[in-house]
């Protein structure tokens, strides 16, 4: 259980979140085992998926949002904050299905893993269809588990009731953002403004602002503090997603756990791509449009697309947007009435989110 002294430890808060997730997932494995041994692959895969990787940013933002509102954490608060990681698991599993991604964090994506299980066991029917169906269900299960972990966290009933609207709204916003992401690809959008709107819903609010609000409402924060968290969280969340866009094109596969240029194969209509097309000449734009979204995109084509993105100045443009967002977030922290210890840790989290390499 956390104590007031442990509030000063950034590493300890992450460790406590990790431990809470591990205990919860162990309990859920036992429940599934009681239903039937056929579910062993489900519980094992979902447990490994959640625990093997991830920075726990959303639970950490919730935790420090709680502390910043004057709350003293305990094991119940840790469990409530940790539940947000299961929403993230749902989003990632479904995202990999929609994008047709082969890997996640250096391991086979869930739909690929279950397709392989189907083939290895010589089961009847189409292996890929089985893998996709399984991934949809595992993603749904992760979302159900998020509810279960939060509702059974042990937080006081008044705090639970206060924070439920934020918890619900966060899930609505991420689903809306995911749909808009799919729609923008279908529309072949070339608008920085439209792509940024998707980033705000799909990632900015869900990764930073809403977790902060979630933690703050658990502590009984007033509207003024929630607004302070928004002034910090929204620009930082945008920077987080913009960094993710850069990593999706230029990230090192050994660090990101995904193939080089994976966003280009998936045809992601990110701010980076929109900025490229706005600045590209006719030949450059034609090459990008011709190759963006090609699953069979080769290394040479990825390299050429990277060159165009750099040459148009789109990378420099996005990097500046990231730094501007980070500066706004840190400035908002300095001007807020957030508890000092939490403010220092939120500043550290801001640097991790905006300048990470994976």
C-alpha positions as CSV (number, residue, x, y, z in Angstrom):
1,X,0.0,0.0,0.0
2,X,1.2,3.5,-0.8
3,X,2.1,5.9,2.0
4,X,2.5,9.7,2.0
5,X,6.3,9.1,1.7
6,X,5.9,6.9,-1.4
7,X,4.2,9.8,-3.2
8,X,7.6,11.3,-3.7
9,X,8.8,8.3,-5.7
10,X,8.0,8.2,-9.4
11,X,9.5,4.8,-9.8
12,X,7.5,3.4,-6.9
13,X,4.2,4.6,-8.2
14,X,4.8,2.8,-11.5
15,X,5.9,-0.3,-9.6
16,X,2.7,-0.3,-7.6
17,X,0.6,0.1,-10.7
18,X,2.5,-2.8,-12.3
19,X,1.9,-5.0,-9.2
20,X,-1.7,-4.1,-9.0
21,X,-2.2,-5.1,-12.6
22,X,-0.4,-8.4,-12.0
23,X,-2.6,-9.3,-9.0
24,X,-5.8,-8.5,-10.8
25,X,-4.9,-10.4,-14.0
26,X,-3.9,-13.4,-11.9
27,X,-7.4,-13.4,-10.3
28,X,-9.0,-13.1,-13.7
29,X,-7.0,-16.1,-15.0
30,X,-8.4,-18.2,-12.2
31,X,-11.9,-17.2,-13.0
32,X,-11.5,-18.1,-16.7
33,X,-9.9,-21.4,-15.7
34,X,-13.0,-22.2,-13.7
35,X,-15.1,-21.7,-16.8
36,X,-13.0,-24.0,-19.0
37,X,-9.4,-25.0,-19.8
38,X,-10.1,-23.9,-23.4
39,X,-9.8,-20.3,-22.1
40,X,-6.2,-20.8,-20.9
41,X,-4.8,-19.3,-24.2
42,X,-7.1,-16.3,-23.7
43,X,-6.1,-15.5,-20.2
44,X,-2.4,-16.2,-20.8
45,X,-2.2,-14.1,-24.0
46,X,-4.1,-11.1,-22.4
47,X,-2.0,-11.2,-19.3
48,X,1.3,-11.3,-21.2
49,X,0.0,-8.6,-23.5
50,X,-0.7,-6.2,-20.7
51,X,2.3,-7.0,-18.6
52,X,5.0,-7.3,-21.2
53,X,5.7,-3.7,-22.1
54,X,4.1,-0.3,-21.9
55,X,5.1,2.8,-20.0
56,X,1.8,2.9,-17.9
57,X,1.4,6.6,-18.9
58,X,-2.3,6.7,-18.4
59,X,-2.3,5.2,-14.9
60,X,0.6,7.5,-14.0
61,X,-1.2,10.6,-15.2
62,X,-4.2,9.5,-13.2
63,X,-2.1,8.8,-10.1
64,X,-0.3,12.2,-10.2
65,X,-3.6,13.9,-11.1
66,X,-5.0,12.5,-7.9
67,X,-1.9,13.6,-5.9
68,X,-2.0,17.0,-7.5
69,X,-5.5,17.5,-6.2
70,X,-4.4,16.8,-2.7
71,X,-5.2,13.1,-2.5
72,X,-3.1,10.7,-0.5
73,X,-2.9,7.4,-2.5
74,X,-3.7,4.0,-1.1
75,X,-4.0,0.6,-2.7
76,X,-7.6,1.2,-3.8
77,X,-6.5,4.4,-5.7
78,X,-3.6,2.5,-7.3
79,X,-6.1,-0.2,-8.5
80,X,-8.5,2.4,-9.9
81,X,-5.7,4.2,-11.8
82,X,-4.2,0.9,-13.0
83,X,-7.6,0.0,-14.6
84,X,-6.9,2.6,-17.3
85,X,-4.1,0.3,-18.7
86,X,-6.8,-2.3,-19.6
87,X,-8.6,0.3,-21.7
88,X,-5.3,0.9,-23.4
89,X,-5.0,-2.9,-24.0
90,X,-8.4,-2.9,-25.6
91,X,-7.6,0.0,-27.9
92,X,-4.2,-1.4,-29.0
93,X,-5.6,-4.9,-29.7
94,X,-8.4,-3.5,-31.8
95,X,-6.1,-1.0,-33.5
96,X,-3.8,-3.7,-34.7
97,X,-6.8,-5.5,-36.2
98,X,-8.0,-2.4,-38.0
99,X,-4.5,-1.5,-39.2
100,X,-3.5,-5.1,-40.2
101,X,-0.4,-4.8,-38.0
102,X,1.7,-7.9,-37.6
103,X,3.5,-7.0,-34.4
104,X,3.1,-5.0,-31.2
105,X,6.0,-4.3,-28.8
106,X,8.2,-6.8,-30.7
107,X,5.8,-9.7,-30.4
108,X,3.0,-11.0,-32.7
109,X,-0.1,-8.9,-32.6
110,X,-3.0,-10.7,-30.8
111,X,-4.8,-11.5,-34.1
112,X,-1.6,-12.9,-35.6
113,X,-0.9,-15.0,-32.5
114,X,-4.3,-16.6,-32.5
115,X,-4.1,-17.2,-36.2
116,X,-0.9,-19.1,-35.6
117,X,-2.5,-21.0,-32.8
118,X,-5.3,-22.1,-35.1
119,X,-2.9,-23.3,-37.8
120,X,-0.6,-25.0,-35.2
121,X,-3.5,-27.0,-33.8
122,X,-4.9,-27.9,-37.2
123,X,-8.3,-26.4,-36.4
124,X,-11.1,-26.2,-38.9
125,X,-11.8,-23.1,-40.9
126,X,-9.8,-20.0,-41.8
127,X,-6.9,-19.3,-39.5
128,X,-6.8,-15.5,-40.2
129,X,-10.5,-15.1,-39.6
130,X,-10.2,-17.0,-36.3
131,X,-7.3,-14.7,-35.3
132,X,-9.3,-11.6,-36.1
133,X,-12.4,-12.9,-34.2
134,X,-10.3,-13.8,-31.2
135,X,-8.6,-10.4,-31.1
136,X,-11.9,-8.6,-31.2
137,X,-13.1,-10.7,-28.3
138,X,-9.9,-10.3,-26.3
139,X,-10.1,-6.5,-26.8
140,X,-13.6,-6.5,-25.6
141,X,-12.6,-8.6,-22.6
142,X,-9.9,-6.1,-21.7
143,X,-12.5,-3.4,-21.7
144,X,-14.8,-5.4,-19.5
145,X,-11.8,-6.1,-17.1
146,X,-11.1,-2.3,-17.0
147,X,-14.6,-1.8,-15.7
148,X,-14.3,-4.6,-13.3
149,X,-11.0,-3.5,-11.9
150,X,-12.2,0.0,-11.4
151,X,-15.6,-0.8,-9.9
152,X,-14.0,-3.4,-7.5
153,X,-11.0,-1.2,-6.7
154,X,-12.2,-0.4,-3.2
155,X,-12.3,3.4,-3.6
156,X,-15.0,5.1,-1.5
157,X,-18.5,5.1,-3.1
158,X,-18.6,8.9,-3.3
159,X,-15.2,9.0,-5.2
160,X,-16.4,6.2,-7.5
161,X,-19.6,8.1,-8.4
162,X,-17.7,11.3,-8.9
163,X,-15.2,9.8,-11.3
164,X,-17.6,7.5,-13.3
165,X,-18.6,10.3,-15.8
166,X,-15.0,10.9,-16.6
167,X,-14.3,7.2,-16.9
168,X,-17.2,6.8,-19.3
169,X,-16.5,9.9,-21.4
170,X,-12.9,8.8,-21.9
171,X,-14.0,5.6,-23.4
172,X,-16.5,7.3,-25.7
173,X,-13.9,9.7,-26.9
174,X,-11.3,7.1,-27.7
175,X,-13.9,5.1,-29.7
176,X,-14.9,8.2,-31.6
177,X,-11.3,9.0,-32.2
178,X,-10.6,5.5,-33.5
179,X,-13.5,5.8,-36.0
180,X,-12.4,9.2,-37.2
181,X,-8.9,7.7,-37.7
182,X,-10.4,5.0,-39.9
183,X,-12.6,7.6,-41.7
184,X,-9.7,9.9,-42.4
185,X,-7.8,7.0,-44.1
186,X,-10.9,6.3,-46.2
187,X,-11.3,9.9,-47.2
188,X,-7.5,10.1,-48.0
189,X,-7.4,13.3,-46.0
190,X,-4.7,15.8,-46.7
191,X,-5.6,18.4,-44.0
192,X,-3.3,19.1,-41.0
193,X,-6.3,20.5,-39.1
194,X,-8.4,17.4,-39.6
195,X,-5.6,15.1,-38.8
196,X,-4.9,17.1,-35.6
197,X,-8.6,16.7,-34.6
198,X,-8.2,13.0,-34.8
199,X,-5.0,13.1,-32.7
200,X,-6.8,15.2,-30.1
201,X,-9.7,12.7,-29.7
202,X,-7.8,9.4,-30.3
203,X,-4.8,10.2,-28.1
204,X,-4.5,13.7,-26.6
205,X,-7.6,13.6,-24.4
206,X,-7.4,9.9,-23.7
207,X,-3.7,9.7,-22.9
208,X,-3.2,12.8,-20.8
209,X,-6.2,15.0,-20.1
210,X,-8.9,12.5,-19.2
211,X,-6.6,10.4,-16.9
212,X,-5.7,13.6,-15.1
213,X,-9.4,14.4,-14.7
214,X,-10.1,10.9,-13.6
215,X,-7.5,11.0,-10.8
216,X,-8.5,14.6,-9.8
217,X,-12.2,13.7,-9.5
218,X,-11.3,10.7,-7.4
219,X,-9.7,13.2,-5.0
220,X,-12.7,15.6,-5.2
221,X,-11.0,18.3,-7.3
222,X,-12.9,21.5,-8.2
223,X,-13.6,22.8,-11.7
224,X,-10.7,25.2,-11.5
225,X,-8.1,22.5,-11.0
226,X,-9.7,20.4,-13.8
227,X,-9.3,23.3,-16.1
228,X,-5.6,23.6,-15.1
229,X,-5.1,20.0,-15.9
230,X,-6.7,20.6,-19.4
231,X,-4.4,23.5,-20.1
232,X,-1.5,21.1,-19.3
233,X,-3.0,17.9,-20.7
234,X,-4.3,18.9,-24.1
235,X,-1.1,20.4,-25.6
236,X,1.0,17.6,-24.1
237,X,-1.4,15.0,-25.4
238,X,-1.1,16.4,-28.9
239,X,2.7,16.4,-28.6
240,X,2.5,12.7,-27.5
241,X,0.5,11.7,-30.6
242,X,2.7,13.8,-32.9
243,X,5.8,12.0,-31.5
244,X,4.0,8.7,-32.1
245,X,3.4,9.7,-35.7
246,X,7.1,10.4,-36.2
247,X,8.1,7.1,-34.6
248,X,5.6,5.3,-36.8
249,X,7.7,6.4,-39.8
250,X,11.2,6.9,-38.5
251,X,11.3,4.8,-35.3
252,X,13.9,2.1,-34.8
253,X,12.1,-1.3,-35.0
254,X,14.3,-2.7,-32.2
255,X,12.9,0.1,-29.9
256,X,9.4,0.5,-31.2
257,X,8.7,-3.3,-31.6
258,X,7.1,-2.6,-35.0
259,X,8.5,-2.8,-38.6
260,X,10.2,0.3,-40.0
261,X,7.7,2.6,-41.7
262,X,4.7,0.6,-40.5
263,X,2.4,3.7,-40.5
264,X,3.2,4.2,-44.2
265,X,2.1,0.6,-45.0
266,X,-1.0,1.1,-43.0
267,X,-1.8,4.4,-44.8
268,X,-2.1,6.5,-41.6
269,X,-3.4,10.0,-42.4
270,X,-1.4,11.7,-39.7
271,X,-0.4,15.3,-39.2
272,X,3.0,14.3,-40.5
273,X,1.6,13.0,-43.8
274,X,-0.8,15.9,-44.2
275,X,2.1,18.4,-43.6
276,X,4.1,16.5,-46.2
277,X,1.4,16.6,-48.8
278,X,0.8,20.3,-48.2
279,X,4.4,21.1,-48.8
280,X,5.3,18.5,-51.5
281,X,5.8,19.3,-55.2
282,X,3.7,17.4,-57.8
283,X,6.2,14.5,-58.2
284,X,6.7,14.1,-54.5
285,X,3.0,14.2,-53.7
286,X,2.3,11.7,-56.4
287,X,4.9,9.3,-55.0
288,X,3.5,9.5,-51.5
289,X,-0.1,9.0,-52.6
290,X,0.9,6.1,-54.9
291,X,2.7,4.2,-52.1
292,X,0.9,5.2,-48.9
293,X,-1.1,2.3,-47.6
294,X,0.6,-0.4,-49.7
295,X,1.0,-3.5,-47.5
296,X,3.8,-4.7,-49.7
297,X,5.8,-1.5,-49.4
298,X,9.5,-2.4,-49.7
299,X,12.5,-1.0,-47.9
300,X,13.5,1.2,-50.8
301,X,10.1,2.8,-51.1
302,X,10.0,3.4,-47.3
303,X,13.4,5.1,-47.6
304,X,12.2,7.3,-50.5
305,X,9.1,8.3,-48.7
306,X,11.1,9.2,-45.6
307,X,13.4,11.4,-47.8
308,X,10.4,13.2,-49.2
309,X,8.9,13.7,-45.7
310,X,12.2,15.2,-44.5
311,X,12.9,17.3,-47.7
312,X,9.5,18.9,-47.6
313,X,10.2,20.2,-44.1
314,X,7.3,18.2,-42.6
315,X,9.5,16.6,-40.0
316,X,10.8,19.9,-38.8
317,X,7.3,21.3,-38.8
318,X,6.0,18.4,-36.6
319,X,9.0,18.6,-34.3
320,X,8.3,22.3,-33.7
321,X,4.7,21.5,-33.0
322,X,5.8,18.9,-30.4
323,X,8.1,21.4,-28.7
324,X,5.5,24.1,-28.8
325,X,3.0,21.8,-27.1
326,X,5.5,20.7,-24.5
327,X,6.3,24.3,-23.7
328,X,2.6,25.1,-23.3
329,X,2.1,22.2,-21.0
330,X,5.1,23.0,-18.8
331,X,4.0,26.7,-18.7
332,X,0.5,25.7,-17.6
333,X,2.0,23.6,-14.8
334,X,4.0,26.6,-13.5
335,X,1.0,28.8,-13.5
336,X,-1.3,26.2,-11.8
337,X,-2.1,25.6,-8.2
338,X,-1.3,21.9,-8.5
339,X,0.5,20.4,-5.5
340,X,4.2,20.9,-5.9
341,X,5.4,17.3,-5.6
342,X,2.8,16.3,-8.2
343,X,3.7,19.2,-10.5
344,X,7.4,18.1,-10.5
345,X,6.4,14.5,-11.5
346,X,4.0,15.8,-14.1
347,X,6.8,17.8,-15.6
348,X,8.9,14.6,-15.8
349,X,6.0,12.7,-17.4
350,X,5.7,15.5,-19.9
351,X,9.3,15.0,-21.1
352,X,8.8,11.2,-21.3
353,X,5.6,11.6,-23.3
354,X,6.9,14.2,-25.8
355,X,10.5,13.1,-26.3
356,X,10.3,9.4,-26.0
357,X,12.0,7.1,-28.5
358,X,9.4,4.3,-28.4
